[in-house]
């Protein structure tokens, strides 16, 4: 441990806990988890801490908002085990994830702008096309045309993709067309078309289906693209807060590393 704070003063668990708004049990748990260095013991077996332990605790609590509990704990454990490079690697991974989250946000914002500029596919009264059982020419039920719904063939043509792609997206839960009671064909209403177009934009941006799924869930939860804009602004604020928290955590970790020597 560093020479400056190692023997400067002795702190009881209650002192360390109160100084950081924690319970004494939380402090003991952090020590047992390796987040804090091992405490010294009095002849009677009571734990005693030093200001260096306080620095470690400050670093951990500062790292949590930016990196999350699990990563912050791993960072401190690595430092306490003398593996600073592993701690730096974990920090790098968090920064890389933050960058990826920013890129995802930008992709969604770009996709929404494209959808806003580009008019939605018009309702089409052509037949659904796809598997052998869905080929041929049949008239679309009046209800479909009246509600502005469309079928897999026309929608695929408008998007410039194959009907099989839309079925793949359906299997992944990204679009959820209903089935026409008379023909059994897939019927895509306005929300389904919106989801399909958003998936298409994100796929063009290189995103995997499993990456797109939670974004589509957000669109549905928000009730559409327009309400989602508020959620995206909140997402941006949270990313900025996370980035700033990482800076704060880095400063506290550097202070701890400096005192450890």
C-alpha positions in Angstrom: 0.0 0.0 0.0 1.0 3.6 -0.4 3.2 5.1 2.4 1.3 8.4 2.7 -2.1 7.0 3.9 -1.3 3.5 5.0 -0.5 4.4 8.6 -2.0 7.9 8.8 -5.2 7.1 10.7 -7.3 4.2 11.7 -11.0 4.1 10.8 -13.6 1.8 12.2 -16.1 0.3 9.8 -18.8 2.7 11.1 -16.5 5.6 10.3 -15.9 4.4 6.7 -19.6 3.6 6.3 -20.9 7.0 7.5 -18.4 8.9 5.4 -19.9 7.4 2.3 -23.5 7.0 3.2 -23.3 3.2 3.6 -24.0 0.6 6.2 -21.2 -1.1 8.0 -22.4 -4.4 6.4 -22.0 -2.9 3.0 -18.4 -2.0 3.8 -17.7 -5.5 5.1 -19.2 -6.9 1.9 -17.0 -4.8 -0.3 -14.0 -6.0 1.6 -15.0 -9.6 1.3 -15.6 -9.1 -2.5 -12.1 -7.7 -2.9 -13.3 -4.2 -3.8 -11.5 -2.9 -0.7 -8.1 -4.2 0.4 -8.1 -6.5 3.3 -8.5 -4.7 6.6 -6.2 -4.9 9.5 -7.5 -6.5 12.7 -7.3 -5.4 16.3 -6.1 -7.9 18.9 -9.8 -8.5 19.6 -10.5 -9.2 15.9 -12.2 -6.0 15.0 -11.6 -4.6 11.5 -9.7 -1.3 11.2 -9.4 0.7 8.0 -7.2 3.5 6.8 -7.7 6.6 4.6 -6.4 4.4 1.7 -9.4 2.2 2.2 -11.5 5.3 2.0 -9.9 6.2 -1.3 -10.6 2.7 -2.7 -14.3 3.1 -1.6 -14.5 6.5 -3.2 -13.1 5.1 -6.4 -15.5 2.2 -6.5 -18.5 4.4 -5.8 -17.4 6.9 -8.5 -16.8 4.2 -11.1 -20.2 2.6 -10.6 -22.4 5.2 -12.4 -20.3 5.0 -15.5 -19.3 1.3 -15.6 -22.0 -0.5 -13.6 -21.5 -2.4 -10.3 -20.1 -5.5 -11.8 -17.4 -3.9 -13.9 -16.5 -1.3 -11.2 -16.0 -4.2 -8.7 -13.8 -6.0 -11.2 -11.7 -2.9 -11.8 -11.1 -2.5 -8.0 -10.4 -6.2 -7.5 -7.8 -6.1 -10.3 -6.1 -3.0 -8.8 -6.1 -4.6 -5.3 -4.5 -7.7 -6.8 -1.8 -5.7 -8.4 -3.2 -6.2 -11.9 -3.6 -2.6 -13.1 -3.4 -3.6 -16.8 -6.5 -5.8 -16.4 -8.2 -2.8 -14.7 -7.3 -0.6 -17.7 -8.6 -3.3 -20.1 -11.9 -3.3 -18.3 -12.1 0.4 -18.5 -11.3 0.3 -22.2 -14.1 -2.2 -22.8 -16.6 0.1 -21.1 -15.5 3.1 -23.2 -15.8 0.9 -26.3 -19.4 -0.1 -25.3 -20.3 3.5 -24.7 -19.1 4.3 -28.2 -21.1 1.4 -29.7 -24.2 2.7 -27.8 -23.6 6.1 -29.3 -23.4 4.7 -32.8 -26.6 2.7 -32.2 -28.4 5.9 -31.1 -27.1 7.7 -34.2 -28.3 4.8 -36.4 -31.8 4.9 -34.9 -31.9 8.7 -35.2 -30.8 8.5 -38.8 -33.3 5.7 -39.5 -36.1 7.9 -38.0 -35.1 10.9 -40.1 -35.1 8.7 -43.2 -38.6 7.4 -42.4 -39.9 10.9 -41.7 -38.6 12.2 -45.1 -39.6 9.1 -47.0 -43.4 8.6 -47.3 -44.7 5.2 -46.1 -45.6 2.6 -48.7 -49.1 3.0 -50.0 -51.7 0.4 -49.4 -51.7 -2.1 -52.2 -54.5 -4.3 -53.2 -52.3 -6.9 -54.9 -52.2 -10.4 -53.5 -49.7 -11.7 -51.0 -46.8 -13.5 -52.5 -44.4 -15.9 -50.9 -44.5 -19.6 -50.3 -46.3 -21.9 -52.7 -49.5 -21.8 -50.6 -49.6 -18.1 -50.8 -48.9 -17.6 -54.5 -51.5 -16.8 -57.2 -53.8 -13.9 -57.7 -56.7 -13.4 -55.3 -58.6 -10.3 -54.4 -57.8 -8.7 -51.1 -60.6 -8.6 -48.6 -62.3 -5.2 -48.5 -61.3 -4.7 -44.8 -57.6 -4.8 -45.7 -57.9 -2.1 -48.3 -60.2 0.1 -46.2 -57.8 0.1 -43.2 -54.8 1.0 -45.4 -53.2 -2.4 -44.7 -50.8 -4.2 -47.1 -49.6 -7.6 -47.9 -46.2 -9.3 -47.9 -45.6 -9.1 -51.6 -46.4 -5.4 -52.1 -44.5 -4.4 -48.9 -41.4 -6.4 -49.9 -41.5 -4.8 -53.3 -41.7 -1.3 -51.8 -38.8 -2.0 -49.5 -36.8 -3.7 -52.2 -36.4 -6.9 -50.3 -37.7 -10.5 -50.7 -40.8 -11.7 -49.0 -38.7 -14.4 -47.3 -36.8 -11.5 -45.6 -40.0 -10.2 -44.1 -40.9 -13.7 -42.9 -37.4 -14.0 -41.3 -38.0 -10.7 -39.5 -41.4 -12.0 -38.4 -39.8 -15.1 -36.9 -37.4 -12.8 -35.0 -40.4 -10.8 -33.6 -39.4 -7.6 -35.4 -42.7 -7.4 -37.4 -46.0 -8.9 -36.3 -48.5 -9.0 -39.1 -51.9 -10.5 -38.4 -53.4 -13.3 -40.6 -56.4 -12.6 -42.8 -59.2 -14.8 -41.6 -60.4 -15.6 -45.2 -57.1 -16.3 -47.0 -54.6 -16.8 -44.2 -52.4 -14.3 -45.8 -50.2 -11.9 -43.7 -51.7 -8.4 -43.3 -49.4 -5.6 -42.4 -51.1 -2.6 -40.8 -49.5 0.9 -40.4 -47.6 -0.1 -37.3 -46.2 -3.2 -39.0 -45.1 -1.2 -42.0 -43.4 1.3 -39.7 -41.6 -1.5 -37.9 -40.6 -3.1 -41.2 -39.2 0.1 -42.6 -37.2 0.8 -39.4 -35.8 -2.7 -39.4 -34.8 -2.2 -43.1 -33.0 1.0 -42.3 -31.1 -0.5 -39.4 -30.2 -3.6 -41.4 -28.8 -1.4 -44.1 -26.7 0.3 -41.4 -25.2 -3.1 -40.5 -27.1 -3.9 -37.4 -27.9 -7.5 -36.5 -31.5 -8.7 -35.9 -30.7 -9.3 -32.2 -29.4 -5.7 -31.9 -32.5 -4.3 -33.6 -35.1 -6.2 -31.5 -34.8 -4.0 -28.4 -35.0 -0.9 -30.5 -38.2 -2.1 -32.1 -39.6 -2.8 -28.6 -38.8 0.8 -27.7 -40.7 2.1 -30.7 -43.7 -0.1 -29.7 -43.6 1.0 -26.1 -43.3 4.6 -27.0 -46.4 4.3 -29.3 -44.6 5.2 -32.5 -41.7 7.1 -33.9 -42.8 10.6 -32.8 -43.1 9.7 -29.1 -39.8 7.8 -29.5 -38.0 11.1 -30.2 -38.4 12.1 -26.6 -37.0 8.7 -25.5 -34.0 9.2 -27.8 -33.3 12.6 -26.2 -33.4 10.9 -22.8 -31.1 8.2 -24.2 -28.7 10.9 -25.3 -28.7 12.5 -21.9 -28.0 9.2 -20.2 -25.1 8.5 -22.5 -23.7 11.9 -21.8 -24.1 11.4 -18.0 -22.4 8.0 -18.3 -19.5 9.6 -20.2 -19.1 12.2 -17.5 -19.4 9.7 -14.8 -16.6 7.7 -16.4 -14.4 10.8 -16.2 -15.2 11.3 -12.5 -14.5 7.6 -11.8 -11.2 7.8 -13.7 -10.1 10.7 -11.5 -10.9 8.9 -8.3 -9.3 5.7 -9.5 -6.1 7.7 -10.4 -6.1 9.2 -6.9 -6.3 5.7 -5.4 -3.6 4.3 -7.8 -1.3 7.1 -6.9 -1.6 6.5 -3.2 -1.1 2.8 -3.6 2.2 3.5 -5.3 
